[in-house]
């Protein structure tokens, strides 16, 4: 994203100037948040539509794409550090721009949602809010560092993984490149591979020894998902060194990545064996990363659909922060639908409200803060 012009989300009038945004990456980001939000409507529709169980796993796929895309973007930034004389100020600027982008809004919603919990959810009588939790760890991103994420504000578990990854991953990569002499890219790749192998060994050992439940006890725990962004970072290096190959074969990589992810994601969701859990979160982020070259290199036409998808991409962080605990749970606690058609109606209204709220939040809260990063 350009630091000199932060695009406004304007529905079919959203600016698709390629000098300001990569439309393809916006499209895949939009697809990811759509999959996540739709899968979470399981809380409203799941018990009335038996076939909805085949939609729910798509949210996991969407999140893995998010991780790969985040890794790719962080890798693109880190590669700038090895193309010129590295200074510590560059790393501090990298951190500050990331944290301005994410942390203020995260803290805001944690505080607002906790306030809503104390005033409303706690007394709603719904089992959804019956579990005790501590809010303090949310402000240090440690609520799911080593243990399952609490039920409070459950959709933000990926943010802890991303923030710890953004904090820790650059340090060994930059250090090794700094002392590597004349072959920084080779050492960069070597360190990435070593980190991926080490985290996979840790995760496989944990799974084989404790046989954890797949979702809360494995997928959403930070220490076992540190490699989620590494595959995207690795792709950014390969794109730098093998751009022609990735550009030429982007469609083939898309087909392979999409096919493997869909098959393995559904197999992992319905089989849930110990062996599957041991490899599931290696395969999904790895093959999700294979989708990115297609969207990175393909020229997408300027049309209303792509403008709406870019709009959705722009508001995706606001939607991630607000769509479940803040909005959907509020709808559930107020309306409490008890059969199919009221649930469908409330779901449609909820989705419209979520999109409108996310747009307003992005344009009038998030975007002005992002503009502080100018220069």
VOGU-3710 file (C-alpha; in Angstrom, 3 decimals, decimal comma):
1> xxxxxxxxxx> 0,000/0,000/0,000  1,261/3,447/-0,778  1,999/5,600/2,224  1,150/8,772/0,292  -2,437/7,869/-0,526  -4,689/5,599/1,532  -7,621/4,602/-0,663  -11,162/5,187/0,560  -13,600/2,266/0,466  -16,312/3,467/-1,937
11> xxxxxxxxxx> -18,125/0,309/-3,083  -18,300/0,302/-6,912  -16,373/3,582/-7,009  -13,328/2,234/-5,159  -10,087/3,266/-6,859  -8,316/0,378/-8,638  -5,221/2,362/-9,623  -2,478/-0,335/-9,789  0,091/2,162/-8,532  -1,794/2,278/-5,235
21> xxxxxxxxxx> -2,986/-1,318/-4,780  -2,341/-4,772/-6,166  -5,871/-5,689/-7,240  -5,171/-9,421/-7,311  -3,950/-9,516/-3,717  -6,978/-7,443/-2,717  -9,233/-9,996/-4,384  -7,729/-12,951/-2,532  -7,817/-11,004/0,749  -11,487/-10,235/0,147
31> xxxxxxxxxx> -12,194/-13,894/-0,611  -10,506/-14,870/2,649  -12,552/-12,581/4,873  -15,758/-13,582/3,055  -15,024/-17,262/3,738  -14,344/-16,518/7,414  -17,479/-14,436/7,958  -19,762/-16,848/6,077  -18,397/-19,822/8,013  -19,133/-18,028/11,285
41> xxxxxxxxxx> -22,806/-17,710/10,368  -22,866/-21,347/11,447  -23,881/-19,951/14,842  -27,123/-18,718/13,262  -27,800/-21,312/10,562  -25,879/-24,467/11,434  -28,514/-26,246/13,491  -31,257/-25,550/10,929  -29,323/-26,360/7,722  -27,615/-29,782/7,939
51> xxxxxxxxxx> -25,539/-29,115/4,826  -23,959/-26,092/6,490  -21,343/-28,410/7,960  -19,723/-28,389/4,523  -19,484/-24,583/4,547  -17,972/-24,211/8,017  -14,526/-25,655/7,066  -14,081/-22,931/4,442  -13,396/-20,459/7,232  -10,258/-22,390/8,186
61> xxxxxxxxxx> -9,120/-22,289/4,561  -9,745/-18,550/4,415  -7,652/-18,000/7,536  -4,727/-20,010/6,147  -4,806/-17,833/3,021  -4,691/-14,782/5,293  -1,602/-16,171/7,020  0,148/-16,874/3,721  -0,712/-13,428/2,388  0,533/-11,754/5,575
71> xxxxxxxxxx> 3,753/-13,741/5,351  4,217/-12,760/1,723  3,758/-9,075/2,545  6,108/-9,181/5,534  8,668/-11,020/3,393  8,460/-8,351/0,731  9,246/-5,753/3,394  12,082/-7,769/4,952  13,775/-8,256/1,594  14,272/-4,505/1,418
81> xxxxxxxxxx> 16,575/-4,799/4,415  19,046/-7,014/2,577  19,187/-4,924/-0,569  21,015/-2,066/1,127  23,026/-1,385/4,236  20,829/-2,395/7,121  20,198/0,033/9,970  18,254/-0,621/13,139  16,048/2,369/12,320  14,629/0,429/9,369
91> xxxxxxxxxx> 13,437/-2,340/11,653  11,920/0,139/14,090  10,046/1,816/11,228  8,847/-1,611/10,080  7,495/-2,391/13,557  5,932/1,027/14,079  4,067/0,928/10,761  2,771/-2,554/11,498  1,663/-1,659/15,006  -0,024/1,579/13,951
101> xxxxxxxxxx> -1,907/-0,511/11,391  -3,208/-3,102/13,838  -2,790/-2,548/17,564  -4,873/0,600/18,271  -7,992/-0,908/16,662  -7,398/-4,276/18,302  -7,130/-2,643/21,749  -10,222/-0,567/21,031  -12,370/-3,593/20,229  -11,025/-5,630/23,150
111> xxxxxxxxxx> -12,045/-2,794/25,468  -15,430/-2,211/23,851  -16,285/-5,914/23,754  -15,292/-6,379/27,386  -17,516/-3,438/28,294  -20,416/-5,031/26,352  -19,758/-8,343/28,088  -19,920/-6,757/31,547  -23,089/-4,799/30,787  -25,036/-7,183/28,550
121> xxxxxxxxxx> -23,624/-10,556/27,521  -22,822/-11,622/31,083  -26,502/-11,372/32,015  -27,966/-12,726/28,774  -28,408/-16,244/30,145  -26,843/-17,777/27,032  -24,349/-20,616/27,480  -22,166/-18,794/24,960  -21,119/-16,340/27,685  -21,090/-18,617/30,708
131> xxxxxxxxxx> -17,316/-19,293/30,820  -15,002/-17,166/32,962  -11,902/-15,569/31,442  -9,200/-12,979/32,123  -9,051/-9,957/29,852  -5,535/-8,732/30,766  -3,656/-11,268/28,560  -5,451/-9,880/25,504  -3,460/-6,679/25,842  -0,165/-8,585/25,599
141> xxxxxxxxxx> -1,389/-11,029/22,917  -0,732/-13,899/25,325  -4,296/-15,168/25,708  -3,471/-18,071/23,349  0,329/-18,046/23,412  0,643/-21,478/25,029  -2,963/-22,415/25,822  -6,332/-22,540/24,036  -7,915/-19,192/23,293  -10,622/-18,154/25,804
151> xxxxxxxxxx> -14,228/-17,928/24,642  -14,189/-14,142/25,003  -13,689/-12,483/21,596  -12,792/-15,801/19,932  -12,293/-14,549/16,364  -9,097/-12,631/17,179  -6,946/-15,686/17,834  -5,089/-15,187/14,494  -4,045/-11,673/15,487  -1,924/-13,061/18,341
161> xxxxxxxxxx> -0,192/-15,403/15,899  0,452/-12,574/13,454  1,687/-10,071/16,050  4,128/-12,522/17,625  5,275/-13,557/14,169  5,817/-9,950/13,109  7,779/-9,322/16,295  10,012/-12,406/16,362  10,448/-13,718/12,825  12,359/-10,722/11,397
171> xxxxxxxxxx> 15,062/-10,837/14,083  16,920/-14,068/13,135  16,412/-13,414/9,424  17,889/-9,937/9,538  20,695/-10,967/11,885  21,810/-13,818/9,638  21,629/-11,644/6,525  23,609/-8,959/8,322  26,498/-11,337/9,038  26,215/-13,438/5,872
181> xxxxxxxxxx> 28,520/-11,447/3,655  27,952/-11,920/-0,047  25,071/-14,442/-0,122  22,207/-12,918/1,888  19,400/-14,571/-0,092  20,877/-18,039/0,377  21,176/-17,547/4,127  17,719/-15,975/4,257  16,225/-19,110/2,692  18,291/-21,425/4,882
191> xxxxxxxxxx> 17,115/-19,736/8,072  13,498/-19,813/6,870  13,687/-23,538/6,171  15,345/-24,233/9,528  12,600/-22,283/11,322  9,885/-24,162/9,421  11,466/-27,528/10,228  11,934/-26,657/13,921  8,332/-25,512/14,386  7,000/-28,571/12,545
201> xxxxxxxxxx> 9,021/-30,856/14,809  7,623/-29,035/17,853  4,043/-29,291/16,576  4,264/-32,932/15,500  5,799/-33,906/18,832  3,008/-32,076/20,689  0,320/-33,774/18,607  1,778/-37,260/18,914  2,375/-36,944/22,651  -0,854/-35,221/23,751
211> xxxxxxxxxx> -3,305/-35,861/20,870  -4,911/-32,416/21,235  -8,295/-31,393/19,882  -7,692/-29,974/16,413  -9,203/-26,500/16,642  -8,863/-24,863/20,054  -5,972/-26,985/21,343  -3,828/-26,892/18,186  -4,871/-24,590/15,338  -5,347/-21,544/17,546
221> xxxxxxxxxx> -2,292/-21,765/19,825  0,481/-19,354/18,890  3,538/-21,424/19,758  2,413/-24,270/17,475  1,529/-21,974/14,560  4,640/-19,796/14,269  5,271/-21,251/10,828  1,885/-20,082/9,499  3,444/-16,949/7,976  6,809/-18,484/7,074
231> xxxxxxxxxx> 5,572/-20,131/3,870  4,415/-16,781/2,545  7,757/-15,229/3,488  9,544/-18,044/1,653  7,389/-17,389/-1,397  8,364/-13,706/-1,355  12,032/-14,712/-1,600  11,337/-17,174/-4,417  9,323/-14,510/-6,211  12,332/-12,223/-6,002
241> xxxxxxxxxx> 14,716/-14,834/-7,406  12,394/-16,891/-9,641  9,786/-14,379/-10,733  9,669/-15,530/-14,367  9,002/-19,144/-13,358  6,255/-18,216/-10,895  4,653/-15,807/-13,350  4,690/-18,384/-16,144  3,306/-21,207/-13,980  0,910/-19,190/-11,833
251> xxxxxxxxxx> -2,216/-20,951/-13,155  -0,760/-24,411/-12,558  0,299/-23,414/-9,037  -3,201/-22,062/-8,407  -4,806/-25,336/-9,485  -2,399/-27,437/-7,403  -2,671/-25,210/-4,327  -6,447/-24,914/-4,475  -6,994/-28,639/-5,077  -4,709/-29,764/-2,264
261> xxxxxxxxxx> -6,069/-27,183/0,198  -9,705/-28,064/-0,438  -9,128/-31,825/-0,210  -6,866/-31,678/2,845  -8,965/-29,039/4,610  -12,139/-31,110/4,320  -10,290/-34,317/5,163  -8,807/-32,686/8,257  -12,170/-31,288/9,317  -14,073/-34,561/9,068
271> xxxxxxxxxx> -11,390/-37,158/9,823  -9,571/-35,422/12,711  -7,140/-38,264/13,301  -3,911/-37,823/15,209  -1,861/-38,403/12,070  -3,897/-35,860/10,112  -3,529/-33,276/12,866  0,232/-33,782/12,813  0,557/-32,668/9,179  -2,574/-30,586/8,558
281> xxxxxxxxxx> -1,104/-27,232/9,551  1,980/-27,816/7,470  0,078/-28,677/4,306  -2,572/-25,943/4,461  -0,339/-22,839/4,774  2,237/-24,316/2,379  -0,247/-24,924/-0,422  -2,217/-21,768/0,387  0,945/-19,863/-0,487  0,838/-21,420/-3,963
291> xxxxxxxxxx> -2,324/-19,427/-4,701  -0,563/-16,095/-4,375  1,502/-15,943/-7,606  -1,676/-16,129/-9,706  -3,254/-13,171/-7,928  0,032/-11,282/-7,706  0,793/-11,415/-11,439  -2,576/-11,586/-13,182  -3,948/-8,339/-14,602  -7,510/-7,981/-13,335
301> xxxxxxxxxx> -9,948/-5,794/-15,230  -11,367/-2,628/-13,753  -15,022/-3,558/-13,237  -17,662/-3,254/-10,548  -17,090/-6,720/-9,114  -13,376/-6,141/-8,642  -14,075/-2,705/-7,169  -16,446/-4,239/-4,614  -13,871/-6,945/-3,816  -11,201/-4,279/-3,349
311> xxxxxxxxxx> -13,634/-2,410/-1,097  -14,080/-5,626/0,904  -10,310/-6,052/1,135  -9,903/-2,521/2,457  -12,435/-3,093/5,237  -11,307/-6,672/5,975  -9,453/-5,856/9,207  -12,397/-3,898/10,563  -14,644/-6,800/9,594  -12,380/-9,338/11,279
321> xxxxxxxxxx> -12,430/-7,316/14,490  -16,164/-6,619/14,550  -18,107/-9,358/12,768  -18,488/-12,040/15,461  -18,346/-11,025/19,132  -19,265/-7,384/18,592  -22,047/-7,812/15,989  -23,173/-11,407/15,512  -23,259/-12,285/19,198  -25,193/-9,067/19,825
331> xxxxxxxxxx> -27,766/-10,135/17,221  -28,016/-13,590/18,808  -28,401/-12,228/22,337  -31,151/-9,806/21,283  -33,196/-11,734/18,711  -32,526/-15,361/19,732  -33,890/-16,995/16,555  -35,403/-20,416/17,184  -36,192/-21,752/13,678  -34,973/-21,606/10,079
341> xxxxxxxxxx> -36,607/-18,601/8,448  -36,067/-16,109/11,279  -32,446/-17,283/11,352  -32,056/-16,710/7,614  -33,611/-13,255/7,900  -31,445/-12,247/10,835  -28,363/-13,617/9,067  -29,037/-11,485/5,989  -29,569/-8,359/8,096  -26,467/-9,170/10,149
351> xxxxxxxxxx> -24,270/-9,522/7,043  -25,475/-6,184/5,676  -24,873/-4,478/9,029  -21,400/-6,053/9,307  -20,422/-4,727/5,884  -21,795/-1,242/6,524  -20,212/-1,006/9,974  -16,824/-2,214/8,679  -16,949/0,338/5,867  -17,770/3,196/8,194
361> xxxxxxxxxx> -15,100/2,128/10,676  -12,457/1,869/7,960  -13,279/5,178/6,298  -13,732/7,295/9,419  -11,520/5,629/12,038  -8,987/3,245/10,519  -8,113/5,212/7,381  -7,288/8,480/9,204  -4,924/6,563/11,510  -3,295/4,805/8,549
371> xxxxx> -2,578/8,168/7,010  -0,306/8,892/9,980  2,137/6,501/8,323  2,685/8,927/5,443  6,344/9,546/4,805
//
